[in-house]
Amino acid sequence: MRSRNRYLNEFLKPVSIVVALLLVGVCVLFFFLGKWQWDRTQNILNAERAAAAAVIPAPDVLGPDLDPSDFGRTVVARGFYDESHVARIGNRLSGGGDNANAGQWIVNDFELDTGEHVAVLRGWVPSDGSYSTPSGEVELRAIVQPNEAFYEGSNQRNGVYAVIDSAVFSSEWGVALSDGFLVVESEFPASPDAPKVVPPTIQTAEVAFPLQNFFYAIQWWIFALFAVALYVRWIMVSGRQKEIR
Amino acid sequence: MNKIPSALLAFRIMAWVTGVVLASATIWALLGYLLWGYADDGGKPGLYSLLWVAHGWLYFAYLIAAVNLAFLLRFPILKTVALLLAGTIPFASFYADFVMHRYVRNLPQTKADTSQ
């Protein structure tokens, strides 16, 4: 009982009450500083996600070295398919589970109206099945993907490829293709017998996480807790010193 | 058992580590904003942000070391707060280290301890 009174007396001293009021002010201030950094973290993330989700012209992202942060981005590309430059990718399924159909993917050289070339995955067809290619100018809405080249070496067998690798197609077709490839989402004008559109492997573009703001938010809140702990310890130490004297 | 020398050593290490990181980050920020266009969005390198994040966490370790020392030395609250804030002001922690080192060295208690 005596020791509780000792701490209570220490706590009720005018100087302790002033410090306690200051402490409350500091905690409120630190809470809102933390919340401000937390909101900034969310705002930056939202802005980055919105920017990543926006459809942009393909020439803005295509080139000899794709930026990994562009994987999964939706782009628009205007140009022509070169029907003499086609690759079939073997052992690709359409659909899943019991309804999966074995077949091939059709990858076509696409020349943009800016003059650049890019490999475009048009979609799935049954093995050695036929499809149509638009001969005039087409506008593609497509998703940027990295090369599928998981291993080195030749991946061609009887004119059918195992993976999509723009470097292999570049030398095969004699054109300088952009790094990576595009997966068609839609073609305009749509051709009547186009390959069946397939979903991209990488669905969303990754955005940089604002680590600095996130940690600042947490640190402000930790500092507020620390201030409370400091105050409690100060009361206890002062109370104990009283008794020693 | 006298805990003050080890508490002082912990504080001195943290004062220097936090101080060096804060001083480098401050100089980098000054150069960055004045000369290298860091005011533009996305102009800052990752290591720069990381340095500030590192200072935040190191400052937390500094706080613990400083509070520990301040309590052992029975510092009044305002003196304690001043010691804690020294870790947030560029170059102030070096001065805090100098002051604390001198203060502890001149304590009669520590003098007696080191003479044994």
Interface residues (C-beta under 8 A of the other chain):
Chain A: V19 L211 Q212 F215 Y216 Q219 I222 F223 F226 L230 R233 W234 V237 Q241
Chain B: S49 L50 W52 V53 G56 W57 F60 L63 V67 F71 R74 I77 T80
